[in-house]
Amino acid sequence: MGTIQATKKLKKILHDYFWEFFPQDGGPKPKVAWCTSVGPAELLIAMGFKVYYPENHGALLGATRESGKYIPVANAAGYSPEICSYLTSDVGAYKKGETPLTQAYGIPHVPHPDVLVYNTNQCREVQDWFSYYAREFKVPALGIFSPWKVGEVTSAEVRSVEEQFRNMIPQLESISKCSFDLDRLKEVVGLSKEMSDLWWAFLQKARHRPSPITFFDGCIQMAPAVVLRGTPVAVDYYKELNLEIDRHIAEKSWAIPKESYRLYWEGMPIWGRLRFFSDLLTRHNTVAVASTYCDSWIFESFERERPFESMALAYTEIFINRSEDAKEKILEKMMREYSVDGIIYHDSRTCPYNSNSRFGMPQRLTEKTQIPNLVIDGDLSDLRCFSDEQTHTAVEAFIEQLQDHKRRRPA
């Protein structure tokens, strides 16, 4: 992972974000909504809530490699080892009364919710996850039930989601003690759209050959897009980040100076092994330039003047919520646009919703594009499902395959 100076500011931004849940000046505690990562955050912000994202906490547990302490705790409480390891590690940490946020930012515990709001667009298990906390904290859990495995998104599907957004408003008003303000929602959606465009611009810089950034950089830099979208803070950060990467390009400061091979990463990160993969690929002058995962926070369809309809469309058309045929078309386009030599599919043991190697897609896409693929076994958080040695061997053999493939390819 390359050196990006803006990351120093990112740490301060995240510190301030988490401490806003715990005002130190004697001010009133904010109303807190827990929200799924690709859920209706804009509506919650417009309604006066401070928004917390348990999936972000799950990723942090994975990145700090602490999930292994907590998953068995949730398993012992009846939560299967086969379900989402974000869920089980998060529930286990809660039951133990611990969080890596304490060491990272000094906050005493995760912020307690006044309401939980989920959208099933990226995962059906979030309903069970949030229902657990609704029982624990004795607060409402409100759900958006999105159409699943969507091909071409229809107006009827968008209207269904839009209606669900609107139907939440009376309950949210009652909890937040804040009346709904359409102009405020337009403002928040406008900020999310601006942030989305800037995040897209950052990821697009990896099209440059050599690339100034990697997929692993994206996994770090995406934090404001996840937890601070709909705010000026995220907009300002990505403006600064893009200016810095433009300077890197002007100065020919590349992620891997002797870039030989370009990869596409399909699926979830293996959070506890980002450095492992970054170092392994770097040793072979190979760069992972793109992923659909980092693109999950690009919302092209947001429109300030049509907030409800555009939110419903943007949150329904996300990659993870699409049909196999739709995903294939998106992947084929991305592989071409980023000029990749190979694609790695991460088959995440406990995340079937975001593992796209289980129904023949790697074989179909390789047949269409002639771009080699490698499927690796692992998990987003549970490192018991991952082998350093086997993966090291498989990736090195794959890079040799790419070398042979490039040598045989017509000039």
C-alpha positions in Angstrom: 0.0 0.0 0.0 1.5 3.3 -1.1 2.1 6.4 1.1 -0.8 8.8 0.9 -0.3 11.8 3.1 -4.1 12.6 3.3 -4.4 9.4 5.5 -3.0 11.5 8.4 -6.0 13.8 8.1 -8.3 10.7 7.7 -7.3 9.5 11.1 -8.3 12.8 12.7 -11.6 12.9 10.8 -12.5 9.4 12.0 -11.5 10.3 15.6 -13.8 13.3 15.5 -16.6 11.3 13.9 -16.7 8.7 16.7 -16.4 11.3 19.5 -19.4 13.1 18.2 -21.5 10.3 19.7 -20.1 11.2 23.1 -20.3 15.0 23.5 -17.7 16.3 26.0 -18.9 19.8 26.4 -22.0 19.0 28.5 -24.2 19.2 25.4 -27.1 16.9 24.8 -26.5 13.3 23.6 -27.3 13.0 19.9 -30.1 10.8 18.7 -28.3 7.7 17.3 -29.4 5.6 14.3 -27.5 2.4 13.4 -27.6 1.9 9.6 -26.4 -0.7 7.2 -23.5 0.4 5.0 -25.7 0.8 1.9 -28.8 1.9 3.7 -30.8 5.1 3.8 -28.2 7.2 5.6 -29.2 10.4 3.8 -32.8 10.2 5.3 -31.4 9.6 8.8 -29.0 12.5 8.6 -31.7 14.8 7.3 -33.9 13.7 10.3 -31.3 14.8 12.8 -29.7 11.4 13.6 -26.0 10.8 14.2 -25.4 7.6 12.1 -23.3 4.6 13.2 -22.5 1.7 10.9 -22.0 -1.8 12.5 -20.6 -3.2 9.2 -17.8 -0.7 9.5 -17.2 -2.0 13.0 -17.1 -5.5 11.7 -14.5 -4.5 9.1 -12.4 -2.9 11.9 -12.6 -6.1 14.0 -11.3 -8.0 10.9 -8.6 -5.5 10.1 -7.3 -5.5 13.7 -7.5 -9.3 13.6 -9.6 -9.4 16.8 -12.5 -11.2 15.2 -11.1 -14.6 16.3 -11.6 -13.6 19.9 -15.3 -12.8 19.4 -16.8 -15.1 16.8 -16.8 -18.1 19.2 -18.6 -16.0 21.8 -21.5 -15.4 19.3 -21.3 -19.1 18.2 -21.8 -20.1 21.8 -24.9 -17.9 22.0 -26.4 -19.8 19.0 -25.2 -17.8 16.1 -23.9 -20.2 13.5 -20.2 -20.1 12.3 -21.7 -20.2 8.7 -23.3 -16.8 8.9 -21.7 -13.4 8.3 -18.5 -13.0 10.3 -19.1 -9.3 10.5 -22.3 -10.2 12.4 -20.8 -12.9 14.7 -17.6 -10.9 15.5 -19.7 -7.7 16.2 -22.2 -9.6 18.4 -19.4 -11.4 20.2 -17.5 -8.1 20.9 -20.7 -6.6 22.2 -21.3 -9.5 24.5 -17.8 -9.2 25.8 -18.2 -5.4 26.3 -15.2 -4.7 24.1 -14.4 -2.7 20.9 -11.2 -1.8 19.1 -12.6 1.7 18.9 -11.5 2.1 22.5 -7.8 1.6 21.6 -8.1 3.5 18.3 -10.1 6.5 19.5 -10.5 6.3 23.2 -14.3 6.0 23.2 -15.7 3.8 26.0 -18.1 1.6 23.9 -20.0 1.6 20.6 -22.7 4.2 20.7 -26.1 2.9 21.8 -28.9 3.2 19.3 -32.2 4.9 19.5 -33.3 3.2 16.3 -31.8 0.6 13.9 -32.4 0.9 10.1 -31.4 -1.7 7.6 -31.7 -2.3 3.9 -31.5 -5.9 2.6 -30.0 -4.8 -0.7 -26.5 -6.0 0.1 -27.3 -8.8 2.6 -30.3 -10.6 3.9 -28.7 -11.3 7.2 -28.7 -7.7 8.3 -32.3 -8.1 9.4 -31.3 -10.8 11.9 -28.2 -8.8 13.0 -30.2 -5.6 13.7 -33.1 -7.6 15.3 -30.6 -8.9 17.8 -29.7 -5.3 18.9 -33.3 -4.2 18.8 -34.0 -6.8 21.5 -30.8 -5.9 23.4 -31.4 -2.2 23.5 -35.3 -2.4 23.3 -35.5 0.0 20.4 -37.2 -0.3 17.0 -35.6 -1.9 14.0 -37.0 -0.5 10.7 -36.3 -2.4 7.4 -36.2 -1.6 3.7 -36.8 -4.9 1.8 -35.3 -4.4 -1.6 -35.9 -6.6 -4.7 -33.1 -9.1 -5.0 -30.9 -10.3 -7.9 -32.2 -7.4 -10.1 -31.5 -7.4 -13.8 -32.6 -4.2 -15.5 -34.0 -2.1 -12.6 -37.7 -1.4 -13.3 -39.8 1.7 -12.2 -42.0 -0.6 -10.2 -39.0 -1.8 -8.1 -37.9 1.7 -7.6 -41.3 2.8 -6.5 -41.5 0.0 -4.0 -38.3 1.0 -2.3 -39.2 4.7 -2.5 -42.5 4.1 -0.7 -40.7 2.2 2.0 -38.4 5.2 2.5 -41.4 7.5 2.8 -43.2 5.2 5.2 -40.3 5.4 7.7 -40.7 9.1 8.2 -43.4 9.2 10.9 -41.6 6.7 13.0 -38.3 8.5 12.6 -39.9 11.8 13.4 -41.3 10.3 16.6 -37.9 9.0 17.7 -35.8 12.0 16.7 -38.3 14.7 17.7 -37.3 16.3 14.5 -39.9 17.1 11.7 -39.1 16.0 8.2 -37.7 18.8 6.0 -37.6 18.1 2.3 -35.0 20.9 1.7 -32.7 19.4 4.3 -33.0 16.0 2.6 -32.2 17.6 -0.8 -29.1 19.2 0.8 -27.9 15.9 2.2 -28.5 13.9 -1.0 -26.6 16.7 -2.9 -23.6 16.2 -0.6 -23.7 12.5 -1.0 -23.8 12.9 -4.8 -20.8 15.3 -4.7 -18.9 12.9 -2.4 -19.8 10.0 -4.7 -18.5 11.8 -7.8 -15.2 12.6 -6.0 -14.8 9.0 -4.8 -15.4 7.8 -8.3 -12.7 10.2 -9.5 -10.2 8.8 -7.0 -10.9 5.2 -8.1 -10.7 6.2 -11.8 -7.1 7.3 -11.3 -6.1 3.6 -11.2 -6.8 3.4 -14.9 -3.5 5.2 -15.4 -0.6 2.9 -16.4 1.3 2.6 -14.1 -1.3 3.1 -11.5 -0.8 5.6 -8.6 -3.1 3.7 -6.3 -4.2 0.1 -5.5 -7.3 -1.7 -4.4 -5.7 -1.8 -0.9 -5.4 1.9 -0.8 -9.1 2.1 -1.8 -10.0 -0.2 1.2 -8.5 2.4 3.5 -9.6 5.6 1.8 -13.2 4.5 1.5 -13.9 5.1 5.2 -15.5 8.6 4.7 -17.6 7.3 1.8 -19.0 4.7 4.2 -19.5 6.6 7.5 -19.5 10.3 6.5 -21.4 10.5 3.2 -24.0 13.2 3.2 -21.6 15.5 5.1 -19.3 18.4 3.9 -16.4 16.6 5.8 -16.4 13.7 3.3 -16.6 16.1 0.3 -13.7 18.2 1.5 -11.6 15.1 2.3 -12.0 13.6 -1.2 -11.2 16.9 -2.9 -7.9 17.0 -1.0 -7.2 13.3 -1.7 -7.8 13.7 -5.4 -5.4 16.7 -5.6 -2.7 14.6 -3.8 -3.1 11.7 -6.2 -3.0 14.1 -9.2 0.4 15.3 -7.8 1.5 11.7 -7.6 0.7 11.2 -11.3 2.5 14.5 -12.3 5.5 13.4 -10.3 5.4 9.8 -11.7 5.0 8.4 -8.2 3.4 5.0 -8.8 2.0 2.5 -6.4 4.4 -0.1 -7.9 7.2 1.6 -9.9 7.9 -1.4 -12.2 4.3 -2.4 -12.7 4.1 -5.6 -14.8 0.7 -7.0 -14.2 -2.7 -5.5 -13.3 -5.3 -7.4 -11.4 -9.0 -7.0 -10.6 -10.1 -8.0 -7.1 -13.6 -9.4 -7.1 -15.4 -9.8 -3.8 -14.9 -8.7 -0.2 -11.4 -7.8 1.2 -9.8 -10.2 3.6 -9.5 -7.5 6.1 -6.9 -9.2 8.3 -4.6 -9.9 5.4 -4.6 -6.6 3.4 -0.9 -6.1 4.1 -0.1 -9.8 3.2 -1.7 -9.4 -0.3 -0.2 -5.9 -0.8 3.3 -7.1 0.0 2.9 -10.4 -2.0 1.8 -8.6 -5.2 4.4 -5.9 -4.8 7.2 -8.4 -4.8 6.0 -9.6 -8.2 5.5 -6.1 -9.6 1.7 -6.8 -9.7 -0.9 -4.2 -8.7 -4.6 -4.8 -7.9 -6.1 -1.8 -9.6 -9.8 -2.1 -9.3 -12.7 -3.9 -7.5 -16.5 -3.8 -7.5 -16.2 -3.6 -3.7 -14.7 -0.1 -3.6 -17.2 0.9 -6.2 -20.1 0.1 -3.8 -20.1 3.7 -2.6 -20.5 5.2 -6.1 -24.1 6.4 -6.4 -24.4 7.9 -9.9 -28.2 8.0 -9.7 -28.4 10.4 -6.7 -30.2 13.7 -7.7 -30.6 16.5 -5.3 -34.0 17.6 -6.7 -35.4 14.0 -6.7 -34.2 12.7 -3.4 -36.6 9.9 -2.7 -36.7 8.4 -6.2 -33.0 8.8 -6.8 -32.1 7.2 -3.4 -34.4 4.3 -4.2 -32.8 3.8 -7.6 -29.2 4.2 -6.3 -29.6 1.8 -3.5 -31.4 -0.8 -5.7 -28.9 -0.8 -8.6 -25.8 -1.5 -6.5 -23.6 -4.4 -7.9 -24.2 -6.8 -5.0 -27.9 -6.6 -5.5 -27.8 -7.5 -9.2 -28.5 -10.7 -11.2 -25.7 -12.9 -12.5 -26.1 -11.6 -16.0 -26.0 -8.0 -14.9 -22.9 -8.6 -12.8 -21.1 -10.3 -15.7 -21.7 -7.2 -17.9 -20.5 -4.9 -15.2 -17.4 -7.0 -14.6 -16.6 -7.4 -18.2 -16.8 -3.6 -18.7 -14.6 -2.9 -15.6 -11.9 -5.4 -16.6 -11.7 -3.8 -20.0 -11.7 -0.2 -18.7 -8.9 -0.9 -16.2 -6.8 -3.0 -18.7 -6.4 -5.9 -16.3 -4.3 -9.0 -17.0 -6.1 -11.2 -14.5 -8.9 -11.4 -12.0 -8.9 -12.8 -8.5 -12.2 -13.9 -7.0 -12.4 -14.1 -3.2 -14.8 -16.8 -2.2 -15.7 -15.5 1.2 -16.8 -18.4 3.4 -19.4 -16.5 5.4 -20.4 -13.9 2.8 -22.2 -15.7 0.0 -24.0 -12.5 -1.1 -20.7 -11.0 -2.2 -18.9 -14.1 -3.4 -19.3 -14.3 -7.2 -17.4 -17.4 -7.9 -20.0 -20.0 -7.0 -22.2 -20.2 -10.1 -19.7 -20.4 -12.9 -19.0 -16.8 -13.4 -15.2 -17.0 -13.5 -15.3 -19.6 -16.2 -17.9 -17.7 -18.3 -16.0 -14.4 -18.1 -12.6 -16.0 -18.9 -14.2 -17.7 -21.9 -15.6 -14.3 -23.0 -12.6 -12.1 -22.3 -9.6 -14.6 -22.4 -8.5 -13.0 -19.1 -7.3 -15.6 -16.6 -8.9 -16.0 -13.2 -7.9 -17.3 -9.8 -10.4 -18.2 -7.0 -9.0 -18.0 -3.5 -10.8 -19.3 -0.4 -11.0 -17.0 2.7 -13.4 -14.8 4.6 -13.9 -11.2 5.3 -13.1 -11.5 9.0 -12.7 -15.1 10.1 -9.1 -15.9 9.4 -9.6 -19.6 10.3 -11.0 -19.9 6.8 -7.8 -18.6 5.2 -4.4 -20.2 4.6 -1.4 -17.9 4.2 0.7 -20.8 2.7 -1.8 -22.1 0.2 -2.8 -18.6 -0.9 0.9 -17.6 -1.3 1.5 -20.6 -3.5 -1.7 -20.1 -5.5 -1.0 -16.4 -6.2 2.6 -17.0 -7.3 1.5 -19.8 -9.7 -1.2 -17.4 -11.0 1.3 -14.7 -11.7 3.4 -17.2 -13.6 0.3 -18.0 -15.6 -0.2 -14.3 -16.4 3.4 -14.1 -17.5 2.9 -17.0 -19.9 -0.5 -15.7 -21.1 1.0 -12.3 -21.8 3.9 -13.9 -23.7 1.5 -15.9 -25.9 -0.9 -13.0 -26.5 -0.6 -11.4 -30.0 1.1 -8.0 -29.9 
